[in-house]
Amino acid sequence: MSAAGRRERQAALAGLFRGVFRWLAGAGVPYWITYGTLLGWHRERGLLPPDRDVDFGAPVEAYAALLSA
């Protein structure tokens, strides 16, 4: 993948991260980042360069609230 393609993918993932973050915060449920997203935050203070997704967790008890959000 070209450098421009990697930047475009990172920008798209950052937008996805912000959108999911806003959705979860707006639903008023507890949530956290997990897996590669958490590792990227710890190591890079952002997404890891090879990331292709964002990872969030929430308690199973919040499922109904998230479906209606």
N, C-alpha and C positions, 0 to 999 in steps of 0.2 A: 504494500500500500504506500502511496506517495505521502510526503509530509503534509501536503494540503489535505489529502484524504483523512489522515490521522487527526489533523486539527478540526476538520469538519465533524468527524465522529465524536471527538472530545466535546465540542460545542453542543452537539445534539444530546449527548449524555448529560452534560451539565444542565441543559434545559429540562430534560426528563427528571433529573434529581430535584431541581427546584419545584417542578410541578407536583411530584409525589410528596415532597416535603410540605408544600402548601395544602395539599389535599388531606394529608394525615393531620397536620396541625389544625386545619379547619374542622375536622371531624371530632377534635377534642379527645383523641385516644392517645395513650402512651405509645411511643414507637422508638426505634433505635436503628442505627445502621449496622450491617453485618457483613461477614465474609470479605470479599475483595474491596468493597466500598470502605469498610472499617480499616482494612490494611492500608489502603491508599490514603485515608485521612491521617493515619498514624505516621506513615512513611513520608508522604508527599504533601500533606495538607491539601489534598485534592484527589481527583480520580487517578488511578494508575494508568499509564499510557496504553497498555494493551486491553484495558477494560472494554467490554461490549455490553455491559448491563450495570444497573445499580441495585443494591441489595438493602432492603429495609426489613425489619421485623416488628411485629405487634402481637400482643397477647390474643389468644384465641377468643377470649371473652369480648374482644372489640370487633369481631367479625361482623356481627349484625349492624353495629353502628357504621362500619365502613361500607357495607352494602347499601345503606340508605344515604350515605354522604354524597 
